[in-house]
Amino acid sequence: MTSAASNWNAAKGRMNSNWAAGMSQFLGASVSSVRVANYQAGINSAQYRGGDPDKWERNFRAAMTGG
């Protein structure tokens, strides 16, 4: 979990820079600077919250065994 949190925090810069480019390509037009600023503020203020590995394992096993 510790490495997941540090990797996620390290990826914030890529998330910020890639979002506007991806949205522009998707929309076929540039994204407004206000939207880019709002998205970046959200990413920069977000905190990593890891999942529950025990719950993940239970759900994965249930999905793989059909029940």
Secondary structure, 3 states (H helix, E strand, C coil): CHHHHHHHHHCHHHHHHHHHHHHHHHHCCCCCHHHHHHHHHHHHHCCCCCCCHHHHHHHHHHHHHCC
